[in-house]
Amino acid sequence: MTETIEMGTVSSRGQIAVPSDIREEMGLKEGTKVLFFLTNGTLIIKKVSTQTFAEITKPLKEAAKKAGLKEEDIPDLVHKARKKQ
């Protein structure tokens, strides 16, 4: 991703229009969620990718299958992990 610097203006309603070059590069479309993070006088706006629970857990399920784990093995593994703490 290239470095892009643009200037915007805050409206009377507190809205900020994201410049078109930045919207295109970030893939920001109507309804896209963004996160606002304020630290030490610096505002960071980050695009939030929304994934379903199934999408998030898919790599974990694939790794478990590859390792030969079955669903019925999980409670035992959880108990063993908790005992180690």
PDB file of N, CA, C and O in Angstrom, chain B, residues numbered from 101:
ATOM      1  N   MET B 101       0.842  -1.167   0.000  1.00  0.00           N
ATOM      2  CA  MET B 101       0.000   0.000   0.000  1.00  0.00           C
ATOM      3  C   MET B 101       0.894   1.238   0.000  1.00  0.00           C
ATOM      4  O   MET B 101       1.858   1.311   0.761  1.00  0.00           O
ATOM      5  N   THR B 102       0.578   2.192  -0.837  1.00  0.00           N
ATOM      6  CA  THR B 102       1.384   3.399  -0.931  1.00  0.00           C
ATOM      7  C   THR B 102       0.979   4.406   0.130  1.00  0.00           C
ATOM      8  O   THR B 102      -0.114   4.332   0.691  1.00  0.00           O
ATOM      9  N   GLU B 103       1.867   5.342   0.396  1.00  0.00           N
ATOM     10  CA  GLU B 103       1.561   6.399   1.362  1.00  0.00           C
ATOM     11  C   GLU B 103       0.735   7.465   0.664  1.00  0.00           C
ATOM     12  O   GLU B 103       1.136   7.981  -0.379  1.00  0.00           O
ATOM     13  N   THR B 104      -0.412   7.797   1.230  1.00  0.00           N
ATOM     14  CA  THR B 104      -1.298   8.798   0.658  1.00  0.00           C
ATOM     15  C   THR B 104      -1.640   9.813   1.733  1.00  0.00           C
ATOM     16  O   THR B 104      -2.023   9.449   2.844  1.00  0.00           O
ATOM     17  N   ILE B 105      -1.500  11.082   1.397  1.00  0.00           N
ATOM     18  CA  ILE B 105      -1.851  12.152   2.324  1.00  0.00           C
ATOM     19  C   ILE B 105      -2.900  13.017   1.661  1.00  0.00           C
ATOM     20  O   ILE B 105      -2.682  13.539   0.568  1.00  0.00           O
ATOM     21  N   GLU B 106      -4.031  13.170   2.313  1.00  0.00           N
ATOM     22  CA  GLU B 106      -5.129  13.993   1.803  1.00  0.00           C
ATOM     23  C   GLU B 106      -5.663  14.821   2.966  1.00  0.00           C
ATOM     24  O   GLU B 106      -5.452  14.475   4.129  1.00  0.00           O
ATOM     25  N   MET B 107      -6.355  15.912   2.651  1.00  0.00           N
ATOM     26  CA  MET B 107      -6.944  16.744   3.681  1.00  0.00           C
ATOM     27  C   MET B 107      -8.457  16.730   3.528  1.00  0.00           C
ATOM     28  O   MET B 107      -8.979  16.723   2.413  1.00  0.00           O
ATOM     29  N   GLY B 108      -9.152  16.725   4.649  1.00  0.00           N
ATOM     30  CA  GLY B 108     -10.601  16.759   4.647  1.00  0.00           C
ATOM     31  C   GLY B 108     -11.089  17.855   5.579  1.00  0.00           C
ATOM     32  O   GLY B 108     -10.291  18.535   6.224  1.00  0.00           O
ATOM     33  N   THR B 109     -12.409  18.022   5.647  1.00  0.00           N
ATOM     34  CA  THR B 109     -13.019  19.031   6.501  1.00  0.00           C
ATOM     35  C   THR B 109     -14.146  18.393   7.298  1.00  0.00           C
ATOM     36  O   THR B 109     -14.888  17.561   6.776  1.00  0.00           O
ATOM     37  N   VAL B 110     -14.271  18.779   8.547  1.00  0.00           N
ATOM     38  CA  VAL B 110     -15.349  18.292   9.390  1.00  0.00           C
ATOM     39  C   VAL B 110     -16.571  19.173   9.146  1.00  0.00           C
ATOM     40  O   VAL B 110     -16.466  20.399   9.176  1.00  0.00           O
ATOM     41  N   SER B 111     -17.730  18.557   8.906  1.00  0.00           N
ATOM     42  CA  SER B 111     -18.962  19.312   8.658  1.00  0.00           C
ATOM     43  C   SER B 111     -19.566  19.770   9.987  1.00  0.00           C
ATOM     44  O   SER B 111     -19.093  19.390  11.058  1.00  0.00           O
ATOM     45  N   SER B 112     -20.614  20.588   9.905  1.00  0.00           N
ATOM     46  CA  SER B 112     -21.287  21.074  11.113  1.00  0.00           C
ATOM     47  C   SER B 112     -21.912  19.930  11.902  1.00  0.00           C
ATOM     48  O   SER B 112     -22.164  20.076  13.098  1.00  0.00           O
ATOM     49  N   ARG B 113     -22.165  18.801  11.258  1.00  0.00           N
ATOM     50  CA  ARG B 113     -22.733  17.627  11.924  1.00  0.00           C
ATOM     51  C   ARG B 113     -21.649  16.657  12.400  1.00  0.00           C
ATOM     52  O   ARG B 113     -21.964  15.564  12.870  1.00  0.00           O
ATOM     53  N   GLY B 114     -20.385  17.043  12.284  1.00  0.00           N
ATOM     54  CA  GLY B 114     -19.287  16.190  12.743  1.00  0.00           C
ATOM     55  C   GLY B 114     -18.895  15.116  11.748  1.00  0.00           C
ATOM     56  O   GLY B 114     -18.173  14.182  12.097  1.00  0.00           O
ATOM     57  N   GLN B 115     -19.359  15.235  10.516  1.00  0.00           N
ATOM     58  CA  GLN B 115     -19.043  14.228   9.502  1.00  0.00           C
ATOM     59  C   GLN B 115     -17.791  14.612   8.728  1.00  0.00           C
ATOM     60  O   GLN B 115     -17.510  15.790   8.508  1.00  0.00           O
ATOM     61  N   ILE B 116     -17.049  13.594   8.320  1.00  0.00           N
ATOM     62  CA  ILE B 116     -15.835  13.794   7.528  1.00  0.00           C
ATOM     63  C   ILE B 116     -15.968  12.966   6.258  1.00  0.00           C
ATOM     64  O   ILE B 116     -16.251  11.769   6.319  1.00  0.00           O
ATOM     65  N   ALA B 117     -15.766  13.596   5.116  1.00  0.00           N
ATOM     66  CA  ALA B 117     -15.773  12.855   3.848  1.00  0.00           C
ATOM     67  C   ALA B 117     -14.371  12.296   3.622  1.00  0.00           C
ATOM     68  O   ALA B 117     -13.391  13.040   3.641  1.00  0.00           O
ATOM     69  N   VAL B 118     -14.279  10.995   3.412  1.00  0.00           N
ATOM     70  CA  VAL B 118     -12.992  10.372   3.125  1.00  0.00           C
ATOM     71  C   VAL B 118     -12.689  10.631   1.652  1.00  0.00           C
ATOM     72  O   VAL B 118     -13.505  10.299   0.793  1.00  0.00           O
ATOM     73  N   PRO B 119     -11.530  11.219   1.342  1.00  0.00           N
ATOM     74  CA  PRO B 119     -11.197  11.514  -0.056  1.00  0.00           C
ATOM     75  C   PRO B 119     -11.293  10.266  -0.939  1.00  0.00           C
ATOM     76  O   PRO B 119     -10.983   9.156  -0.508  1.00  0.00           O
ATOM     77  N   SER B 120     -11.729  10.476  -2.177  1.00  0.00           N
ATOM     78  CA  SER B 120     -12.004   9.362  -3.087  1.00  0.00           C
ATOM     79  C   SER B 120     -10.787   8.461  -3.321  1.00  0.00           C
ATOM     80  O   SER B 120     -10.935   7.242  -3.402  1.00  0.00           O
ATOM     81  N   ASP B 121      -9.589   9.040  -3.432  1.00  0.00           N
ATOM     82  CA  ASP B 121      -8.388   8.215  -3.635  1.00  0.00           C
ATOM     83  C   ASP B 121      -8.205   7.225  -2.483  1.00  0.00           C
ATOM     84  O   ASP B 121      -7.866   6.061  -2.697  1.00  0.00           O
ATOM     85  N   ILE B 122      -8.435   7.705  -1.264  1.00  0.00           N
ATOM     86  CA  ILE B 122      -8.271   6.847  -0.090  1.00  0.00           C
ATOM     87  C   ILE B 122      -9.393   5.815  -0.033  1.00  0.00           C
ATOM     88  O   ILE B 122      -9.143   4.653   0.286  1.00  0.00           O
ATOM     89  N   ARG B 123     -10.634   6.224  -0.337  1.00  0.00           N
ATOM     90  CA  ARG B 123     -11.747   5.264  -0.348  1.00  0.00           C
ATOM     91  C   ARG B 123     -11.475   4.135  -1.326  1.00  0.00           C
ATOM     92  O   ARG B 123     -11.700   2.967  -1.007  1.00  0.00           O
ATOM     93  N   GLU B 124     -10.994   4.473  -2.508  1.00  0.00           N
ATOM     94  CA  GLU B 124     -10.709   3.448  -3.520  1.00  0.00           C
ATOM     95  C   GLU B 124      -9.598   2.512  -3.064  1.00  0.00           C
ATOM     96  O   GLU B 124      -9.723   1.292  -3.177  1.00  0.00           O
ATOM     97  N   GLU B 125      -8.506   3.087  -2.547  1.00  0.00           N
ATOM     98  CA  GLU B 125      -7.368   2.266  -2.137  1.00  0.00           C
ATOM     99  C   GLU B 125      -7.736   1.339  -0.975  1.00  0.00           C
ATOM    100  O   GLU B 125      -7.254   0.209  -0.901  1.00  0.00           O
ATOM    101  N   MET B 126      -8.594   1.826  -0.068  1.00  0.00           N
ATOM    102  CA  MET B 126      -8.982   1.033   1.099  1.00  0.00           C
ATOM    103  C   MET B 126     -10.200   0.146   0.843  1.00  0.00           C
ATOM    104  O   MET B 126     -10.547  -0.689   1.679  1.00  0.00           O
ATOM    105  N   GLY B 127     -10.841   0.321  -0.294  1.00  0.00           N
ATOM    106  CA  GLY B 127     -12.037  -0.464  -0.592  1.00  0.00           C
ATOM    107  C   GLY B 127     -13.206  -0.075   0.305  1.00  0.00           C
ATOM    108  O   GLY B 127     -14.023  -0.918   0.675  1.00  0.00           O
ATOM    109  N   LEU B 128     -13.279   1.212   0.651  1.00  0.00           N
ATOM    110  CA  LEU B 128     -14.356   1.699   1.517  1.00  0.00           C
ATOM    111  C   LEU B 128     -15.590   1.985   0.677  1.00  0.00           C
ATOM    112  O   LEU B 128     -15.555   2.798  -0.246  1.00  0.00           O
ATOM    113  N   LYS B 129     -16.661   1.317   1.006  1.00  0.00           N
ATOM    114  CA  LYS B 129     -17.930   1.509   0.314  1.00  0.00           C
ATOM    115  C   LYS B 129     -18.983   1.874   1.353  1.00  0.00           C
ATOM    116  O   LYS B 129     -18.735   1.762   2.553  1.00  0.00           O
ATOM    117  N   GLU B 130     -20.135   2.301   0.908  1.00  0.00           N
ATOM    118  CA  GLU B 130     -21.216   2.644   1.829  1.00  0.00           C
ATOM    119  C   GLU B 130     -21.503   1.451   2.747  1.00  0.00           C
ATOM    120  O   GLU B 130     -21.676   0.325   2.281  1.00  0.00           O
ATOM    121  N   GLY B 131     -21.550   1.711   4.036  1.00  0.00           N
ATOM    122  CA  GLY B 131     -21.820   0.655   5.003  1.00  0.00           C
ATOM    123  C   GLY B 131     -20.581   0.002   5.587  1.00  0.00           C
ATOM    124  O   GLY B 131     -20.685  -0.763   6.545  1.00  0.00           O
ATOM    125  N   THR B 132     -19.399   0.291   5.027  1.00  0.00           N
ATOM    126  CA  THR B 132     -18.159  -0.265   5.571  1.00  0.00           C
ATOM    127  C   THR B 132     -17.943   0.263   6.980  1.00  0.00           C
ATOM    128  O   THR B 132     -18.098   1.459   7.225  1.00  0.00           O
ATOM    129  N   LYS B 133     -17.592  -0.607   7.895  1.00  0.00           N
ATOM    130  CA  LYS B 133     -17.340  -0.219   9.282  1.00  0.00           C
ATOM    131  C   LYS B 133     -15.898   0.247   9.439  1.00  0.00           C
ATOM    132  O   LYS B 133     -14.978  -0.321   8.851  1.00  0.00           O
ATOM    133  N   VAL B 134     -15.717   1.300  10.248  1.00  0.00           N
ATOM    134  CA  VAL B 134     -14.381   1.799  10.556  1.00  0.00           C
ATOM    135  C   VAL B 134     -14.253   1.973  12.066  1.00  0.00           C
ATOM    136  O   VAL B 134     -15.240   2.216  12.761  1.00  0.00           O
ATOM    137  N   LEU B 135     -13.047   1.847  12.554  1.00  0.00           N
ATOM    138  CA  LEU B 135     -12.735   1.984  13.968  1.00  0.00           C
ATOM    139  C   LEU B 135     -11.978   3.294  14.154  1.00  0.00           C
ATOM    140  O   LEU B 135     -11.055   3.591  13.396  1.00  0.00           O
ATOM    141  N   PHE B 136     -12.366   4.081  15.164  1.00  0.00           N
ATOM    142  CA  PHE B 136     -11.669   5.326  15.483  1.00  0.00           C
ATOM    143  C   PHE B 136     -10.858   5.096  16.748  1.00  0.00           C
ATOM    144  O   PHE B 136     -11.386   4.642  17.763  1.00  0.00           O
ATOM    145  N   PHE B 137      -9.570   5.413  16.680  1.00  0.00           N
ATOM    146  CA  PHE B 137      -8.671   5.210  17.807  1.00  0.00           C
ATOM    147  C   PHE B 137      -7.932   6.518  18.050  1.00  0.00           C
ATOM    148  O   PHE B 137      -7.203   6.991  17.178  1.00  0.00           O
ATOM    149  N   LEU B 138      -8.113   7.105  19.228  1.00  0.00           N
ATOM    150  CA  LEU B 138      -7.482   8.367  19.572  1.00  0.00           C
ATOM    151  C   LEU B 138      -6.418   8.128  20.625  1.00  0.00           C
ATOM    152  O   LEU B 138      -6.706   7.584  21.691  1.00  0.00           O
ATOM    153  N   THR B 139      -5.193   8.530  20.333  1.00  0.00           N
ATOM    154  CA  THR B 139      -4.099   8.378  21.287  1.00  0.00           C
ATOM    155  C   THR B 139      -3.145   9.566  21.156  1.00  0.00           C
ATOM    156  O   THR B 139      -2.676   9.889  20.064  1.00  0.00           O
ATOM    157  N   ASN B 140      -2.874  10.197  22.275  1.00  0.00           N
ATOM    158  CA  ASN B 140      -1.928  11.321  22.317  1.00  0.00           C
ATOM    159  C   ASN B 140      -2.173  12.360  21.220  1.00  0.00           C
ATOM    160  O   ASN B 140      -1.228  12.815  20.575  1.00  0.00           O
ATOM    161  N   GLY B 141      -3.419  12.730  21.011  1.00  0.00           N
ATOM    162  CA  GLY B 141      -3.742  13.765  20.029  1.00  0.00           C
ATOM    163  C   GLY B 141      -3.716  13.301  18.588  1.00  0.00           C
ATOM    164  O   GLY B 141      -3.854  14.120  17.680  1.00  0.00           O
ATOM    165  N   THR B 142      -3.544  12.010  18.352  1.00  0.00           N
ATOM    166  CA  THR B 142      -3.524  11.464  16.996  1.00  0.00           C
ATOM    167  C   THR B 142      -4.744  10.568  16.807  1.00  0.00           C
ATOM    168  O   THR B 142      -4.998   9.666  17.606  1.00  0.00           O
ATOM    169  N   LEU B 143      -5.493  10.832  15.738  1.00  0.00           N
ATOM    170  CA  LEU B 143      -6.668  10.029  15.428  1.00  0.00           C
ATOM    171  C   LEU B 143      -6.308   9.039  14.330  1.00  0.00           C
ATOM    172  O   LEU B 143      -5.813   9.421  13.269  1.00  0.00           O
ATOM    173  N   ILE B 144      -6.562   7.774  14.596  1.00  0.00           N
ATOM    174  CA  ILE B 144      -6.319   6.721  13.614  1.00  0.00           C
ATOM    175  C   ILE B 144      -7.671   6.140  13.233  1.00  0.00           C
ATOM    176  O   ILE B 144      -8.476   5.802  14.101  1.00  0.00           O
ATOM    177  N   ILE B 145      -7.915   6.025  11.938  1.00  0.00           N
ATOM    178  CA  ILE B 145      -9.147   5.419  11.444  1.00  0.00           C
ATOM    179  C   ILE B 145      -8.748   4.138  10.726  1.00  0.00           C
ATOM    180  O   ILE B 145      -7.937   4.168   9.801  1.00  0.00           O
ATOM    181  N   LYS B 146      -9.320   3.011  11.153  1.00  0.00           N
ATOM    182  CA  LYS B 146      -8.962   1.713  10.581  1.00  0.00           C
ATOM    183  C   LYS B 146     -10.203   1.021  10.048  1.00  0.00           C
ATOM    184  O   LYS B 146     -11.244   0.988  10.705  1.00  0.00           O
ATOM    185  N   LYS B 147     -10.082   0.475   8.864  1.00  0.00           N
ATOM    186  CA  LYS B 147     -11.165  -0.306   8.283  1.00  0.00           C
ATOM    187  C   LYS B 147     -11.332  -1.591   9.084  1.00  0.00           C
ATOM    188  O   LYS B 147     -10.350  -2.259   9.409  1.00  0.00           O
ATOM    189  N   VAL B 148     -12.564  -1.930   9.396  1.00  0.00           N
ATOM    190  CA  VAL B 148     -12.854  -3.143  10.152  1.00  0.00           C
ATOM    191  C   VAL B 148     -13.398  -4.177   9.180  1.00  0.00           C
ATOM    192  O   VAL B 148     -14.400  -3.948   8.502  1.00  0.00           O
ATOM    193  N   SER B 149     -12.728  -5.310   9.124  1.00  0.00           N
ATOM    194  CA  SER B 149     -13.236  -6.373   8.251  1.00  0.00           C
ATOM    195  C   SER B 149     -14.199  -7.217   9.061  1.00  0.00           C
ATOM    196  O   SER B 149     -13.892  -7.635  10.178  1.00  0.00           O
ATOM    197  N   THR B 150     -15.336  -7.457   8.502  1.00  0.00           N
ATOM    198  CA  THR B 150     -16.332  -8.261   9.206  1.00  0.00           C
ATOM    199  C   THR B 150     -16.289  -9.675   8.658  1.00  0.00           C
ATOM    200  O   THR B 150     -16.406  -9.905   7.455  1.00  0.00           O
ATOM    201  N   GLN B 151     -16.121 -10.593   9.557  1.00  0.00           N
ATOM    202  CA  GLN B 151     -16.100 -12.004   9.198  1.00  0.00           C
ATOM    203  C   GLN B 151     -17.109 -12.737  10.062  1.00  0.00           C
ATOM    204  O   GLN B 151     -17.361 -12.366  11.208  1.00  0.00           O
ATOM    205  N   THR B 152     -17.666 -13.760   9.500  1.00  0.00           N
ATOM    206  CA  THR B 152     -18.579 -14.586  10.277  1.00  0.00           C
ATOM    207  C   THR B 152     -17.765 -15.484  11.200  1.00  0.00           C
ATOM    208  O   THR B 152     -16.566 -15.675  10.996  1.00  0.00           O
ATOM    209  N   PHE B 153     -18.417 -16.028  12.203  1.00  0.00           N
ATOM    210  CA  PHE B 153     -17.743 -16.949  13.128  1.00  0.00           C
ATOM    211  C   PHE B 153     -17.188 -18.147  12.353  1.00  0.00           C
ATOM    212  O   PHE B 153     -16.096 -18.631  12.651  1.00  0.00           O
ATOM    213  N   ALA B 154     -17.932 -18.613  11.374  1.00  0.00           N
ATOM    214  CA  ALA B 154     -17.484 -19.761  10.569  1.00  0.00           C
ATOM    215  C   ALA B 154     -16.202 -19.425   9.804  1.00  0.00           C
ATOM    216  O   ALA B 154     -15.306 -20.262   9.697  1.00  0.00           O
ATOM    217  N   GLU B 155     -16.114 -18.197   9.272  1.00  0.00           N
ATOM    218  CA  GLU B 155     -14.911 -17.781   8.536  1.00  0.00           C
ATOM    219  C   GLU B 155     -13.702 -17.677   9.466  1.00  0.00           C
ATOM    220  O   GLU B 155     -12.587 -18.052   9.102  1.00  0.00           O
ATOM    221  N   ILE B 156     -13.944 -17.163  10.672  1.00  0.00           N
ATOM    222  CA  ILE B 156     -12.853 -16.993  11.630  1.00  0.00           C
ATOM    223  C   ILE B 156     -12.326 -18.349  12.114  1.00  0.00           C
ATOM    224  O   ILE B 156     -11.119 -18.534  12.271  1.00  0.00           O
ATOM    225  N   THR B 157     -13.238 -19.286  12.347  1.00  0.00           N
ATOM    226  CA  THR B 157     -12.831 -20.576  12.913  1.00  0.00           C
ATOM    227  C   THR B 157     -12.424 -21.617  11.873  1.00  0.00           C
ATOM    228  O   THR B 157     -11.921 -22.681  12.234  1.00  0.00           O
ATOM    229  N   LYS B 158     -12.630 -21.331  10.604  1.00  0.00           N
ATOM    230  CA  LYS B 158     -12.307 -22.298   9.553  1.00  0.00           C
ATOM    231  C   LYS B 158     -10.851 -22.780   9.627  1.00  0.00           C
ATOM    232  O   LYS B 158     -10.621 -23.988   9.582  1.00  0.00           O
ATOM    233  N   PRO B 159      -9.845 -21.869   9.740  1.00  0.00           N
ATOM    234  CA  PRO B 159      -8.465 -22.360   9.829  1.00  0.00           C
ATOM    235  C   PRO B 159      -8.223 -23.243  11.057  1.00  0.00           C
ATOM    236  O   PRO B 159      -7.435 -24.187  11.005  1.00  0.00           O
ATOM    237  N   LEU B 160      -8.907 -22.928  12.162  1.00  0.00           N
ATOM    238  CA  LEU B 160      -8.751 -23.745  13.371  1.00  0.00           C
ATOM    239  C   LEU B 160      -9.317 -25.141  13.164  1.00  0.00           C
ATOM    240  O   LEU B 160      -8.712 -26.132  13.575  1.00  0.00           O
ATOM    241  N   LYS B 161     -10.470 -25.215  12.529  1.00  0.00           N
ATOM    242  CA  LYS B 161     -11.090 -26.514  12.263  1.00  0.00           C
ATOM    243  C   LYS B 161     -10.227 -27.347  11.317  1.00  0.00           C
ATOM    244  O   LYS B 161     -10.088 -28.558  11.490  1.00  0.00           O
ATOM    245  N   GLU B 162      -9.647 -26.677  10.312  1.00  0.00           N
ATOM    246  CA  GLU B 162      -8.781 -27.394   9.368  1.00  0.00           C
ATOM    247  C   GLU B 162      -7.528 -27.922  10.066  1.00  0.00           C
ATOM    248  O   GLU B 162      -7.086 -29.040   9.802  1.00  0.00           O
ATOM    249  N   ALA B 163      -6.959 -27.105  10.964  1.00  0.00           N
ATOM    250  CA  ALA B 163      -5.763 -27.535  11.701  1.00  0.00           C
ATOM    251  C   ALA B 163      -6.101 -28.706  12.623  1.00  0.00           C
ATOM    252  O   ALA B 163      -5.314 -29.644  12.751  1.00  0.00           O
ATOM    253  N   ALA B 164      -7.259 -28.654  13.258  1.00  0.00           N
ATOM    254  CA  ALA B 164      -7.682 -29.746  14.146  1.00  0.00           C
ATOM    255  C   ALA B 164      -7.875 -31.036  13.361  1.00  0.00           C
ATOM    256  O   ALA B 164      -7.496 -32.117  13.812  1.00  0.00           O
ATOM    257  N   LYS B 165      -8.467 -30.905  12.185  1.00  0.00           N
ATOM    258  CA  LYS B 165      -8.686 -32.087  11.343  1.00  0.00           C
ATOM    259  C   LYS B 165      -7.352 -32.680  10.901  1.00  0.00           C
ATOM    260  O   LYS B 165      -7.165 -33.896  10.896  1.00  0.00           O
ATOM    261  N   LYS B 166      -6.424 -31.789  10.528  1.00  0.00           N
ATOM    262  CA  LYS B 166      -5.099 -32.230  10.084  1.00  0.00           C
ATOM    263  C   LYS B 166      -4.350 -32.936  11.217  1.00  0.00           C
ATOM    264  O   LYS B 166      -3.594 -33.878  10.981  1.00  0.00           O
ATOM    265  N   ALA B 167      -4.570 -32.466  12.454  1.00  0.00           N
ATOM    266  CA  ALA B 167      -3.906 -33.055  13.613  1.00  0.00           C
ATOM    267  C   ALA B 167      -4.619 -34.312  14.112  1.00  0.00           C
ATOM    268  O   ALA B 167      -4.143 -34.983  15.027  1.00  0.00           O
ATOM    269  N   GLY B 168      -5.750 -34.617  13.509  1.00  0.00           N
ATOM    270  CA  GLY B 168      -6.473 -35.821  13.895  1.00  0.00           C
ATOM    271  C   GLY B 168      -7.339 -35.657  15.136  1.00  0.00           C
ATOM    272  O   GLY B 168      -7.746 -36.646  15.746  1.00  0.00           O
ATOM    273  N   LEU B 169      -7.624 -34.408  15.513  1.00  0.00           N
ATOM    274  CA  LEU B 169      -8.473 -34.166  16.684  1.00  0.00           C
ATOM    275  C   LEU B 169      -9.943 -34.327  16.327  1.00  0.00           C
ATOM    276  O   LEU B 169     -10.376 -34.003  15.221  1.00  0.00           O
ATOM    277  N   LYS B 170     -10.688 -34.830  17.283  1.00  0.00           N
ATOM    278  CA  LYS B 170     -12.130 -34.958  17.106  1.00  0.00           C
ATOM    279  C   LYS B 170     -12.808 -34.068  18.141  1.00  0.00           C
ATOM    280  O   LYS B 170     -12.206 -33.703  19.150  1.00  0.00           O
ATOM    281  N   GLU B 171     -14.059 -33.724  17.882  1.00  0.00           N
ATOM    282  CA  GLU B 171     -14.781 -32.834  18.787  1.00  0.00           C
ATOM    283  C   GLU B 171     -14.849 -33.389  20.205  1.00  0.00           C
ATOM    284  O   GLU B 171     -14.785 -32.634  21.175  1.00  0.00           O
ATOM    285  N   GLU B 172     -14.978 -34.701  20.323  1.00  0.00           N
ATOM    286  CA  GLU B 172     -15.078 -35.295  21.658  1.00  0.00           C
ATOM    287  C   GLU B 172     -13.748 -35.229  22.430  1.00  0.00           C
ATOM    288  O   GLU B 172     -13.735 -35.457  23.640  1.00  0.00           O
ATOM    289  N   ASP B 173     -12.621 -34.919  21.744  1.00  0.00           N
ATOM    290  CA  ASP B 173     -11.326 -34.781  22.409  1.00  0.00           C
ATOM    291  C   ASP B 173     -11.185 -33.434  23.131  1.00  0.00           C
ATOM    292  O   ASP B 173     -10.359 -33.301  24.033  1.00  0.00           O
ATOM    293  N   ILE B 174     -11.970 -32.458  22.747  1.00  0.00           N
ATOM    294  CA  ILE B 174     -11.800 -31.086  23.218  1.00  0.00           C
ATOM    295  C   ILE B 174     -11.976 -30.917  24.733  1.00  0.00           C
ATOM    296  O   ILE B 174     -11.119 -30.295  25.360  1.00  0.00           O
ATOM    297  N   PRO B 175     -13.045 -31.438  25.351  1.00  0.00           N
ATOM    298  CA  PRO B 175     -13.177 -31.237  26.810  1.00  0.00           C
ATOM    299  C   PRO B 175     -11.959 -31.717  27.596  1.00  0.00           C
ATOM    300  O   PRO B 175     -11.526 -31.040  28.529  1.00  0.00           O
ATOM    301  N   ASP B 176     -11.404 -32.863  27.239  1.00  0.00           N
ATOM    302  CA  ASP B 176     -10.209 -33.379  27.908  1.00  0.00           C
ATOM    303  C   ASP B 176      -9.024 -32.428  27.756  1.00  0.00           C
ATOM    304  O   ASP B 176      -8.307 -32.159  28.720  1.00  0.00           O
ATOM    305  N   LEU B 177      -8.828 -31.924  26.545  1.00  0.00           N
ATOM    306  CA  LEU B 177      -7.724 -30.990  26.292  1.00  0.00           C
ATOM    307  C   LEU B 177      -7.889 -29.703  27.083  1.00  0.00           C
ATOM    308  O   LEU B 177      -6.912 -29.160  27.598  1.00  0.00           O
ATOM    309  N   VAL B 178      -9.116 -29.215  27.184  1.00  0.00           N
ATOM    310  CA  VAL B 178      -9.392 -27.992  27.954  1.00  0.00           C
ATOM    311  C   VAL B 178      -9.076 -28.221  29.425  1.00  0.00           C
ATOM    312  O   VAL B 178      -8.441 -27.377  30.056  1.00  0.00           O
ATOM    313  N   HIS B 179      -9.504 -29.339  29.975  1.00  0.00           N
ATOM    314  CA  HIS B 179      -9.238 -29.648  31.380  1.00  0.00           C
ATOM    315  C   HIS B 179      -7.733 -29.755  31.640  1.00  0.00           C
ATOM    316  O   HIS B 179      -7.247 -29.248  32.650  1.00  0.00           O
ATOM    317  N   LYS B 180      -7.003 -30.398  30.754  1.00  0.00           N
ATOM    318  CA  LYS B 180      -5.552 -30.525  30.912  1.00  0.00           C
ATOM    319  C   LYS B 180      -4.879 -29.154  30.864  1.00  0.00           C
ATOM    320  O   LYS B 180      -3.973 -28.876  31.651  1.00  0.00           O
ATOM    321  N   ALA B 181      -5.320 -28.303  29.948  1.00  0.00           N
ATOM    322  CA  ALA B 181      -4.728 -26.965  29.824  1.00  0.00           C
ATOM    323  C   ALA B 181      -5.011 -26.129  31.068  1.00  0.00           C
ATOM    324  O   ALA B 181      -4.145 -25.386  31.529  1.00  0.00           O
ATOM    325  N   ARG B 182      -6.212 -26.249  31.607  1.00  0.00           N
ATOM    326  CA  ARG B 182      -6.562 -25.490  32.819  1.00  0.00           C
ATOM    327  C   ARG B 182      -5.769 -25.961  34.028  1.00  0.00           C
ATOM    328  O   ARG B 182      -5.439 -25.147  34.890  1.00  0.00           O
ATOM    329  N   LYS B 183      -5.455 -27.241  34.119  1.00  0.00           N
ATOM    330  CA  LYS B 183      -4.677 -27.767  35.236  1.00  0.00           C
ATOM    331  C   LYS B 183      -3.245 -27.239  35.202  1.00  0.00           C
ATOM    332  O   LYS B 183      -2.627 -27.048  36.249  1.00  0.00           O
ATOM    333  N   LYS B 184      -2.717 -27.002  33.994  1.00  0.00           N
ATOM    334  CA  LYS B 184      -1.342 -26.510  33.859  1.00  0.00           C
ATOM    335  C   LYS B 184      -1.213 -25.069  34.343  1.00  0.00           C
ATOM    336  O   LYS B 184      -0.124 -24.633  34.717  1.00  0.00           O
ATOM    337  N   GLN B 185      -2.303 -24.342  34.337  1.00  0.00           N
ATOM    338  CA  GLN B 185      -2.251 -22.933  34.767  1.00  0.00           C
ATOM    339  C   GLN B 185      -2.213 -22.883  36.222  1.00  0.00           C
ATOM    340  O   GLN B 185      -2.167 -21.798  36.801  1.00  0.00           O
TER     341      GLN B 185
END
